[in-house]
Amino acid sequence: MIGAFSDFADQAVVGPVEISVFLILLLAGRRKDALAWAGVMVTASTFILLLKLWCERCGVPHQRILYSPSGHTMGGTLAYGGLLALLCRNRWIVLAGACALAIGFGVTRVWLQVHTVPEVIVGGVIGVGSVMILHRLLGRQRSPLSPQAAFFSIAAALIIGSALHGYRLSAEAWIEKISHILGGYLSCTRV
C-alpha cells in the first residue's frame, strides 16, 4: 500500500500528468496559465535534478544524512499540488493540500527506506514552495477554469496516473551514474 502511493510520484507518472495538464490548458485557451504551469514544473524539476547531481557526486557518505534529495516527494507534491493550485484560489487551502501531499509522499519514501528524513524534507520544501509560486503566478484574481478544463485536467491525472501506475523510469540510477562521473571533475570531499 505504501509503495503503491509512492508510485504515483514517479517521473513515469507525474511527467505525463504535467504534460497533459499543460496541453489541456493550452487547448482551453489558458495560455498564461499553461506557461506558468510549464515554467514552474520545468524549473522545479531542473532544480531538484541539479541538487541531486551535486549531492550525489562523491558517492554515498559514511553517515548518510543528505545524499539524494527526494524527487518523488518533490514531484508528487508539485504535480498534484499544482492541480490544486489551478482549481483553488484560496492560498491556505492550496498550502495545506501541498503540505499534506509532501508529508504523505515523504513518509512513504522514508518507510520504503529509499530516503532519509532530511532528504524528504528537502524534496517537500521544494515541492510546496513550487506549488505556492505557481499559485502566486496564476493570481488570485484569475477567472476560474471552465468546468470542462477542470474536468479534463482531473480526469487526465486520474487516467494517466492509473494507466502508468507501477511504471518506473529508474531515473535515480542514471542520476547517480552521471553525478559520479561529474564528481571526478568537480571538487569532491567525502564527509
C-alpha positions as CSV (number, residue, x, y, z in Angstrom):
1,M,0.0,0.0,0.0
2,I,2.8,2.4,0.9
3,G,4.7,1.6,-2.2
4,A,1.6,1.9,-4.3
5,F,1.0,5.5,-3.1
6,S,4.7,6.4,-3.7
7,D,4.5,5.1,-7.2
8,F,2.1,7.9,-8.1
9,A,5.0,10.3,-7.7
10,D,7.4,8.5,-10.0
11,Q,8.5,10.6,-13.0
12,A,7.0,8.0,-15.3
13,V,3.6,9.1,-13.9
14,V,4.0,12.8,-13.0
15,G,5.8,13.7,-16.2
16,P,2.9,12.7,-18.4
17,V,0.4,14.2,-16.0
18,E,2.2,17.5,-16.1
19,I,2.4,17.5,-19.9
20,S,-1.3,16.6,-20.3
21,V,-2.4,19.4,-17.9
22,F,-0.2,21.8,-19.9
23,L,-1.8,20.7,-23.2
24,I,-5.3,20.9,-21.7
25,L,-4.6,24.5,-20.5
26,L,-3.4,25.4,-24.0
27,L,-6.5,23.9,-25.7
28,A,-8.7,25.7,-23.2
29,G,-7.2,29.0,-24.2
30,R,-5.4,29.5,-20.9
31,R,-2.0,30.3,-22.4
32,K,-0.8,32.4,-19.4
33,D,-1.8,29.6,-17.0
34,A,-0.2,27.0,-19.3
35,L,3.1,28.9,-19.4
36,A,3.1,29.4,-15.6
37,W,2.4,25.7,-15.1
38,A,5.2,24.6,-17.5
39,G,7.7,27.2,-16.2
40,V,7.2,26.1,-12.6
41,M,7.3,22.3,-13.5
42,V,10.4,22.6,-15.5
43,T,12.2,24.9,-13.1
44,A,11.5,22.8,-10.0
45,S,12.4,19.6,-11.8
46,T,15.6,21.1,-13.1
47,F,16.5,22.4,-9.6
48,I,15.9,19.0,-7.9
49,L,18.0,17.3,-10.6
50,L,20.9,19.7,-10.2
51,L,20.7,19.4,-6.4
52,K,20.7,15.6,-6.7
53,L,23.7,15.7,-9.1
54,W,25.6,17.9,-6.7
55,C,24.8,16.0,-3.5
56,E,25.5,12.6,-5.1
57,R,28.7,13.5,-6.8
58,C,31.0,12.0,-4.2
59,G,29.1,8.7,-3.7
60,V,27.2,7.6,-0.6
61,P,28.8,9.1,2.5
62,H,29.6,7.0,5.5
63,Q,26.8,8.6,7.6
64,R,24.0,9.2,5.1
65,I,22.1,12.3,6.1
66,L,21.6,14.2,2.8
67,Y,22.8,12.2,-0.1
68,S,19.8,12.3,-2.6
69,P,17.0,14.9,-2.1
70,S,13.7,13.1,-2.7
71,G,12.5,13.7,-6.3
72,H,9.4,11.6,-5.6
73,T,8.4,13.9,-2.7
74,M,9.0,17.0,-4.8
75,G,7.4,15.6,-8.0
76,G,4.2,14.2,-6.4
77,T,3.7,17.4,-4.3
78,L,4.3,19.6,-7.3
79,A,2.1,17.7,-9.9
80,Y,-0.9,17.1,-7.6
81,G,-0.5,20.2,-5.5
82,G,-0.2,22.1,-8.8
83,L,-3.6,20.8,-9.9
84,L,-5.0,22.1,-6.6
85,A,-3.4,25.5,-7.3
86,L,-5.1,25.5,-10.7
87,L,-8.5,24.7,-9.2
88,C,-8.5,26.6,-6.0
89,R,-7.8,30.3,-5.4
90,N,-7.6,30.1,-1.6
91,R,-3.8,30.0,-0.8
92,W,-4.3,28.5,2.6
93,I,-6.2,25.5,1.2
94,V,-3.5,25.1,-1.5
95,L,-0.8,25.4,1.1
96,A,-2.5,22.8,3.4
97,G,-3.0,20.5,0.5
98,A,0.6,20.8,-0.8
99,C,1.9,20.2,2.8
100,A,-0.3,17.1,3.1
101,L,1.0,15.7,-0.2
102,A,4.6,16.4,0.8
103,I,4.1,14.7,4.1
104,G,2.3,11.7,2.5
105,F,4.9,11.2,-0.2
106,G,7.8,11.9,2.2
107,V,6.6,9.3,4.7
108,T,6.3,6.7,2.0
109,R,9.8,7.3,0.8
110,V,11.2,7.0,4.4
111,W,9.0,4.0,5.1
112,L,10.4,2.3,2.0
113,Q,13.9,3.1,3.2
114,V,14.9,4.8,0.0
115,H,15.4,8.3,1.6
116,T,16.3,9.8,4.9
117,V,14.1,12.3,6.7
118,P,16.3,15.3,5.7
119,E,16.1,14.1,2.0
120,V,12.3,14.1,2.0
121,I,12.2,17.4,3.8
122,V,14.3,19.0,1.1
123,G,12.1,17.5,-1.6
124,G,9.0,18.5,0.3
125,V,10.1,22.1,0.8
126,I,10.9,22.4,-2.9
127,G,7.6,20.9,-3.9
128,V,5.5,23.0,-1.5
129,G,7.4,26.1,-2.4
130,S,7.0,25.5,-6.1
131,V,3.2,24.9,-5.7
132,M,2.9,28.2,-3.9
133,I,5.0,30.0,-6.6
134,L,2.6,28.5,-9.2
135,H,-0.4,29.7,-7.2
136,R,1.1,33.2,-7.0
137,L,1.8,33.2,-10.7
138,L,-1.7,32.1,-11.5
139,G,-3.0,35.0,-9.5
140,R,-5.9,35.2,-7.1
141,Q,-8.0,37.4,-9.4
142,R,-7.9,34.9,-12.3
143,S,-11.1,33.7,-13.8
144,P,-11.9,30.1,-12.7
145,L,-11.1,27.3,-15.1
146,S,-14.1,26.3,-17.2
147,P,-15.8,23.2,-15.9
148,Q,-14.6,21.3,-19.0
149,A,-11.0,22.3,-18.4
150,A,-11.2,21.4,-14.7
151,F,-12.8,18.1,-15.5
152,F,-10.3,17.1,-18.2
153,S,-7.3,18.2,-16.0
154,I,-8.5,16.0,-13.1
155,A,-9.5,13.2,-15.5
156,A,-6.2,13.2,-17.2
157,A,-4.4,13.0,-13.9
158,L,-6.6,10.1,-12.8
159,I,-6.4,8.2,-16.1
160,I,-2.7,8.7,-16.7
161,G,-1.9,8.0,-13.0
162,S,-3.9,4.8,-13.1
163,A,-2.6,3.7,-16.5
164,L,1.1,4.3,-15.7
165,H,1.0,3.4,-12.1
166,G,3.8,1.0,-11.3
167,Y,6.0,2.1,-14.2
168,R,9.3,3.4,-13.1
169,L,11.8,5.5,-15.1
170,S,14.6,4.4,-12.8
171,A,15.9,8.0,-13.0
172,E,17.8,7.5,-9.7
173,A,20.2,5.1,-11.2
174,W,21.0,7.4,-14.2
175,I,21.3,10.4,-11.9
176,E,23.7,8.5,-9.6
177,K,25.9,7.4,-12.5
178,I,26.1,10.9,-14.1
179,S,26.8,12.5,-10.7
180,H,29.7,10.1,-10.0
181,I,31.1,10.9,-13.4
182,L,30.8,14.6,-12.7
183,G,32.3,14.0,-9.2
184,G,35.6,13.2,-11.0
185,Y,35.6,16.7,-12.4
186,L,34.1,18.7,-9.5
187,S,35.6,19.2,-6.1
188,C,34.5,16.1,-4.2
189,T,35.2,15.9,-0.5
190,R,33.7,12.9,1.4
191,V,32.2,13.6,4.7
